[in-house]
Amino acid sequence: MTDIDVTVIGGGAAGLMAAVSAARCGARTRVIEHMDRIGKKILSTGNGKCNYTNAVQGLSCYRGENPAFVLPVFEQFGQEDTVRLFEELGIYPKIKNGYYYPASEQAVSVVEVFGMECDYLGVDLWTSCGLQSIQKTCTGYEIRTTKGAFSTKTVIFAPGLLAAPKTGSDGSAFPYIEALGHHFVDVVPALVQLHGKQAFFKKLAGIRAEMQITLYLENAQFQPKGSRGTARGEKPDAVCSERGELQLTASGISGIPVFQISRYATRALADEKHPYVLIDFAPDLTDKEFFDLLSERFYENTHGKSAGEALIGLFNRKLSEVLLSEAGIRSELYAGEVARATLHRLVKCVKNFRVDITGSNGMEAAQVCAGGVDTEEIEATTLASKLADGIYFAGEVIDIDGTCGGYNLQWAWSSGFVAGMHAAEEGMSEQR
């Protein structure tokens, strides 16, 4: 007889949901968390308010080598199931444009209700507990920790990846996963600020602007699957594109649109490719429409203005100075003296403002990671390992990541619930 039916490695969002799911099935459940408390990473989500899901769902919200991997999981426990369970636990939703938050607007509320539910269900929460070994036995696994050894029928790995390592996602569980024969798709930061090569960013720090941003890779041979490739002199195919509020920083670019494309940029950098973005600071106007607008300001309604003054009301003044400089126009030059060919160059700068991406703010600043355990090695319906009996996975450790807006937490809840349910079924099978 084993001591435990289901052991969960990691006390974050996916791990807590897995534990609750398993325990509700009647499984004797234990959570191993090496931090001093559960749910530390949850506390920082949604700027401390915990955007725990989103009403808008779809395959385009999830990414990885095989995004469709999420579909069998969501069929068993989806967004509506999450909302119902959260209400049952005590989290009444506050909905803003489809984004779900606790009515308390405190992420700690989510951690507390999961803690109370684990206590009610009799889940053992071993915090400040380091993992030392996992050994296969004839009945399951023997787990040795800094708080003692015990046997378990099944194990669910929900340790996160490497994003925000101070909250516990530090990769310390990776060797145990690899020892079971599993492989990781290379892990890179996602939902993170990007660094730009150009020197003008120190002048632009703090500026926010509505824009369209599109990611490209420099060389045609590095295009994504299905790309047509490019001939010399042609612009390569876009990798992805997003629209929203851009934040310019002293080192590069930030904001939700940047976060959305960042996993592709960091992956390209890890593969020694050369990503760059083109920013459209006038996304509602075509090139011709914007040229006509500038023509009116520079030639027809000049009223003695300089080139810099002609842009007042269109862009932040510091941004205008950089745009003019990149177009080779002195800001003090009389607007009417700017040649039409030069004005076309300014249009190109505004509509295709290039930033060469050189890096990111790294794992410490990333909200999540891209990469993780290869989904080819995991059963999509149960989240059980195809390589080792009694092993399951949940959450960010799997090669699935979501866009901004509560999608990474939705994946954590759904995958945690499904892994917990199926691990409990296997773990309790001998008792039936």
Protein Blocks (a to p, Z undefined) as FASTA:
>chain_A
ZZbfbdcehjbfklmmmmmmmmmnopacddddfbfbehklmmmggghnopabdfbgcfkl
pgcjblmlmmmmmmmocfklmmmmmmmnopacddeehiacdfklpaklmmmmmmmmmmmn
opacdehiacfbdcddfklpadddfkbccddfbdcddebjmeoklnopgolmmmmmmmno
pacdddddehiadddfbfklmmmgoiacddddddddfblklpcehiabjaehiacddfbd
cdddddddfklcedjklmmmmmmmmmmmmnopacdddddfblmbcfklmmmmmmmmmmmm
nnopafklmmgojacfklmmmmmmmnopafklcfklpcfklmmmmmmmmmmcccddfbde
bjmlpmbdeedjdfklpcfklopafkbghiacehjlbccdddehhjmmmmmmmmmmmmmm
mmmmmmmmmmZZ
